Amino acid sequence: MPKTRSILVTGTSTGIGRACVLHLAAQGYRVFAGVRKPADGEQLRSEAEGVEWLVLDVTAIDQVADAVKRISATVGETGLAGLVNNAGIAVGGPLEYLPPDDLRRQLEVNVIGLHAVTAAFLPLVRQGRGRIVHIGSISGRLASPLIGAYSASKHAVEALTDVLRLELAPEGIHVAVIEPGQVRTPIWEKGLSAFGTFASRLPPDGVARYGGRLKVLQRILERAPLHSSPPEAVARAVAHALESARPRTRYVIGRDARLRLWLSHLLTDRGMDALILAMFRKVERRLA
């Protein structure tokens, strides 16, 4: 595969984005890696050939515009073979006590930023007859308590994917979404840190209402890395979505995600609610 086949991946400093960059570079692509810190870009470039990093905060319109200019000048008429929208954050906590600014930040990065990057780079994707891949989550199809803001953002990613797939299909541009369950990335450490901050801001009535369930969430975050899929599994799915003659519209990654999806088909909404709440009560009693 010639090096002139180029792909942009956002949010590549760690985790899924980093794994995607390394895997695609190993496949022979020239990969533009969006990072927040130059040091992260230099680290990536030192680990793989064909990697070019650029500072890209998906919520900063000027940085998105600069990235378009830089990549356009580099790829020329060949355009982009793919755009992988991975940049994202996770905001947790009971919706009742979630500050509006936290929800705005969640949607600004995971939804508005994704859309802004896609719209800005679509001409290059069109020029390169490329494809678009969004990194979603199984939480985008099956919401869970105490991560409502994150689930809402990933539900929006599902909708954006479906609409873009329909709108761009007449031009032969495929759009897919990856739906991982728990993945072994630093997001869990970040989640624990954010959890501590949020929990400390809860008023006494909030602690009384949600304290026990928040301890369950903390326990889940602490143990998640032990039962998570490797980020390389997501990277392989991304490569399939970009390269396969018959790409899927959705890629469910991880046993936990597949189990949740299977149960959702087997049970009614109330049945799923009862199962989730029973699990929370069981763990809450164990931690009491």
N, C-alpha and C positions, 0 to 999 in steps of 0.2 A: 504494500500500500504506500503510495507516494507521500512524502512529508507534507505536501501542499494541502492535504486533507486536514482542515483545521476545525477545532471545536473549542467553544467557550464554556467553562464551568465556573459557576459562582460559588462563593463560600467554601474555599478550598484549604483553609489553614489547618483544619483537623478533620477527623472523622470521615464521613461519607464523601465529602468533597475531595479531600486529600486522596482517598482510595480511588476515586474516579479518575483523578488526574494521572496517578501513577499507572493505573490499569490501561487507560486510553493511550498514554504515551508509549507504553510497552507494546501496544498494538500498532504503533507506527504513526499515530496522529501527531500533528503539532497542536499542543493544548495551551490555550490561553487560560491561566489560572487567576481568578479574581480573589484577592486577599485584602484584609484590612490593614496588615502590617507588612512592610517590605521584608522584614526578617523572615516571615513565613514564606514569602515568595522565593527568597534566596535559598531557603532550605529545600523547597520543592525542586528548584532548578538543579540543585546539587545532587539530587537523588535520581533524576531521570532526564534523558535527552529529549529534546523536542518540547520542553516546557518554557513558556514565556509568561511571566507573572505581571499583573498590573493591579494597582490599588483600586478596588471597586467596592464601595458601599452602595448597595442596591437602593438605598433610600436617598442617596445624594444625586440629584439630577445632573449636576455638573460633572460628577465622576462617570456617570453612565454615558453622557455625551462625549467626554474625553475618550472613554474606552471604545466607543463606536469609531471615532476618528482614527485612533491608533490601530485598531484591528483592521479597519477598512484599508488603511495605507499599507498594511503588511500583506493581507490576503489578496488584494487586488480584485480581479474579475472572478476568481475562483470562489469567493464568498465563504460561507461557513457550512461545513458538513453537519454540524450539530450545535445545539444550545442546550446546556444542562442547567436548569434552575435549581440549585441546591441551597443557596443561602437562606438561613432561617433561624429563629429563636423559639424558645418555649417559655410561656408564662403560665404559672399555675396559681391555684387558690380558689376558694369558693366564689362563685360569681357574685353573690350578694355583697361581698366585701372587696371586690376587685375595683381598684381605682380606674376611672375612665381612661386616664393617660396610659395605664399599663395595657389596656385593651387596644388603644390606638397604636401603641408601639408594636404590639403583637401583629396586628393587621397591616401596619405600615411595612414591616419587613417581609412577612410571609406572603402577603397578598398584593399590596400596592407595589412593592419593590419587584416582585416577580413579574407583574404585568408591565411595569415600566421597562424592565430589561427586555422582555419579550417583544414589546412594541418597537423598541429602539433597534433591536438586532434582527427583526423579521426581514427587512430588505436584504441583509447579508445571507440569511438562511434561505430566502427565496432565490437569491442569486446562485447559491451553491447547491440548490435542490436538496437541502438538508432536512433534518428532523429536529423536533423539540421534545425534551424530556423534563418533566417536573418531578422533583422529589417530594412526594406527599407523605402520607402515613396511614396506617390502618385506622388511626383515630379520625381520619377524614371520612370514613364510612361508618365507624362505630364509636360514638362519643363515650367518654368516661368521666365520672365525677371528679371534681377538683382540678381538672385540666380543661375547663370549658373554653377558655380563650384560645388555647392551642388547637383544640378540636375544631372550633369555629373557623380558624384560619385554614386548616387542612380540608375542611368541608368546602371552603371557597376555592381552594386549589383544585379539588375534584371538578367543581363546576366550570372553572376557567379552562381546565383541560378538555372537558367534553365539548364546550362551545368552540374552542379553538380547533379541535379536531374536525368538527363539522364545517367550520368556516373555511379551513385551509385545505380540506380534502379535495375540492375541485382542482387545486393546484398541485396535488400530489405531495403535500407536506404532511407527514404523519406526526401526531402529537400523542405522547404516552405519559402515564403517571406511574411512579413507583410507590408502592404502599408497604413500607417495612413495618414490622412490629418493633420490638426492642432491638436496638443495634448497639454494639460495643463501641461507644464513642464518648468523648468528654462531655457530652450533653448531660449525662447523669450527674457528674460532679458539679456542673454549672447549675443543674436543677436543684441539687441539695443546697447549694449556696443561696440560690434565689428563694428556696423554700424557707430557709432560716430567716431571711430578711422579711418575707411576707408574714410568716407566723408571728414574728415579734411585733408586727404592726396591728395585729388583730385586737379589737376591743374585747373586754371581758365577756360580753355576750357572744361574740364570735368564737372565742375559745370554748365556751360552754357548749355551743351548738356543734362545732366542727373539730374540736380538739382531738377527739378520739380517731376520727377518720383521717385527720392530717397526720397523725402518728402512723397510720397504715400506709399513707402515701409516702411518708419518709422511709418506711421500711421497704416499700417497693423500689424506691429510688436507690437505696443502699444495696439491694440485692440484684438489681437489674443487670449489672455487668456480668454476673455469674451465669445468667440464662439468656444472654443476648446473641444475636447473629453477628458475625464479623462484618465490618463495613465492605470488605471485598465481595461479599455476596450481593450487595446492592450494586457495586461497580460492575459486576458481571451482567446483572439485569439491565443496567444502563447501556452497556455495550450491545446487548442483544436488541434493545429498542432502537439503537442507532444504526445497526448493521443488518439485521435480519431481513430476508425477503418477505417474511410474514410476521412483522412485529405485533405484539399484543397491544391492547389499549391500556391494560392494567397489569402490573406485576406485583403480586403479593409475596412478600419476603419474610421468612421466619415461621417456625412451627407455632409460636404463640399467635401470630397474625392469622394463619390459616385456621387454627382452632377457633378463634373468636369469630371468624367469618362463617365457619361451618355451623357454630352454635346459633349465630344470628339467622341462618336459613332454617334451622331446626325449630327454634323457639319463637314465640310471639314477642312483641316489644315488652309486654308485662312479664313474660317469662324471663327474658334477658335481664330486665330490671331486678327481678327477684334474685336471680343468680348472682349478679354483681353485688347487690346489697348484702346478701347472705355471706359472700366472701369477705366483704369489709367487716361485717359483724364478727365473723370467726376470728380474723386476724386481730381485730380490736380487742376481743376478749383475751386472746393469747398475750397481747402486749400489756394488758392492764396489770 
